[in-house]
Amino acid sequence: MAIRSRENLFGAWAFLIGVVLSLAVGILSFGSLHPIILGVLVIIGLIVGFVNVSPKNVNTFLMAAVSLVIVSFAGVQGVAKIEFLTIGDIVNSTLGALLVMLVPATIVVAIKSLFSISAQS
């Protein structure tokens, strides 16, 4: 039986809940995201950014998060013209919800990384 670290358990759950909520809201909203849900996703993103990422995992998190943000943004721009059975709206709102959660987390982790770099020099 593997021993699991519990130091980032809250942050890991916040990230998982944020991703599942982003996907569910994006799929069920059919193109229009409610401002309260967007606020909840921003708060979850901030929690993930402040709590979830340990200093040894900052580079990995930033690479993955920036990749997801770029691909989600490109996806939002690319599928905006698809009008077949509102699939474009569903994909657009799903990727938009993921962006709303990931951008605050990425910004917080990047600023924390910059502060740690400037403190070392």
C-alpha positions as CSV (number, residue, x, y, z in Angstrom):
1,M,0.0,0.0,0.0
2,A,1.4,3.4,-1.0
3,I,1.7,6.2,1.5
4,R,0.2,9.4,0.2
5,S,1.2,12.9,1.2
6,R,-1.7,14.9,2.8
7,E,0.0,18.3,2.7
8,N,-1.8,19.4,-0.4
9,L,-5.0,17.5,0.0
10,F,-7.2,20.6,0.3
11,G,-5.7,22.1,-2.8
12,A,-5.9,18.9,-4.8
13,W,-9.6,18.6,-3.9
14,A,-10.2,22.3,-4.8
15,F,-8.5,21.7,-8.2
16,L,-10.5,18.6,-8.9
17,I,-13.8,20.3,-7.9
18,G,-12.9,23.3,-10.1
19,V,-12.2,21.2,-13.1
20,V,-15.4,19.1,-12.7
21,L,-17.5,22.2,-12.0
22,S,-16.0,23.9,-15.1
23,L,-16.8,20.9,-17.3
24,A,-20.3,20.5,-15.9
25,V,-21.2,24.1,-16.0
26,G,-19.8,24.5,-19.5
27,I,-21.7,21.5,-20.8
28,L,-25.0,22.3,-19.1
29,S,-25.0,26.1,-19.7
30,F,-25.3,25.9,-23.5
31,G,-23.3,29.1,-24.1
32,S,-24.2,31.4,-21.2
33,L,-22.3,31.2,-18.0
34,H,-23.9,32.6,-14.8
35,P,-21.8,35.3,-13.1
36,I,-22.1,33.7,-9.6
37,I,-20.7,30.4,-11.0
38,L,-17.9,32.3,-12.7
39,G,-17.1,34.0,-9.4
40,V,-17.0,30.6,-7.7
41,L,-14.6,29.4,-10.4
42,V,-12.3,32.4,-9.9
43,I,-12.3,31.8,-6.1
44,I,-11.4,28.1,-6.6
45,G,-8.7,29.2,-9.0
46,L,-7.2,31.5,-6.4
47,I,-7.4,28.7,-3.8
48,V,-5.6,26.4,-6.2
49,G,-2.9,29.0,-6.9
50,F,-2.2,29.8,-3.3
51,V,-2.6,26.4,-1.7
52,N,-2.0,23.6,-4.2
53,V,1.4,24.2,-5.8
54,S,4.5,23.4,-3.8
55,P,7.8,25.2,-4.7
56,K,9.2,22.1,-6.3
57,N,6.2,21.7,-8.7
58,V,6.0,25.3,-9.8
59,N,7.6,24.8,-13.2
60,T,5.5,21.8,-14.0
61,F,2.3,23.5,-12.9
62,L,3.1,26.6,-14.9
63,M,3.9,24.7,-18.1
64,A,0.8,22.6,-17.9
65,A,-1.5,25.5,-16.9
66,V,-0.1,27.9,-19.6
67,S,-0.5,25.1,-22.1
68,L,-4.1,24.6,-21.1
69,V,-4.8,28.3,-21.1
70,I,-3.4,28.8,-24.6
71,V,-5.2,25.7,-26.0
72,S,-8.5,26.7,-24.3
73,F,-8.2,30.2,-25.7
74,A,-7.4,29.0,-29.2
75,G,-10.3,26.5,-28.9
76,V,-12.7,29.2,-27.8
77,Q,-11.7,31.2,-30.9
78,G,-11.8,28.2,-33.2
79,V,-15.2,26.7,-32.3
80,A,-17.0,30.0,-32.0
81,K,-18.2,29.6,-35.7
82,I,-19.5,26.1,-35.3
83,E,-23.3,26.1,-35.4
84,F,-24.1,22.4,-35.7
85,L,-26.6,21.5,-32.8
86,T,-25.1,24.2,-30.5
87,I,-22.0,22.1,-30.2
88,G,-19.9,25.2,-30.7
89,D,-21.7,27.0,-27.8
90,I,-21.2,24.0,-25.5
91,V,-17.5,23.7,-26.3
92,N,-17.0,27.4,-26.1
93,S,-18.6,27.7,-22.7
94,T,-16.8,24.7,-21.4
95,L,-13.4,26.0,-22.5
96,G,-14.4,29.5,-21.2
97,A,-15.2,28.0,-17.7
98,L,-11.9,26.2,-17.6
99,L,-10.1,29.5,-18.5
100,V,-12.0,31.3,-15.7
101,M,-10.6,28.8,-13.2
102,L,-7.1,28.3,-14.6
103,V,-6.1,31.9,-15.3
104,P,-6.2,33.1,-11.6
105,A,-4.4,30.0,-10.5
106,T,-1.7,30.5,-13.1
107,I,-1.3,34.2,-12.3
108,V,-0.9,33.5,-8.6
109,V,1.6,30.7,-9.1
110,A,3.6,32.9,-11.6
111,I,3.7,35.8,-9.2
112,K,4.8,33.6,-6.3
113,S,7.5,32.1,-8.5
114,L,8.7,35.6,-9.4
115,F,8.9,36.6,-5.8
116,S,10.8,33.5,-4.9
117,I,13.3,34.2,-7.7
118,S,13.8,37.8,-6.7
119,A,14.3,36.8,-3.0
120,Q,17.1,34.4,-4.0
121,S,19.1,36.9,-5.9
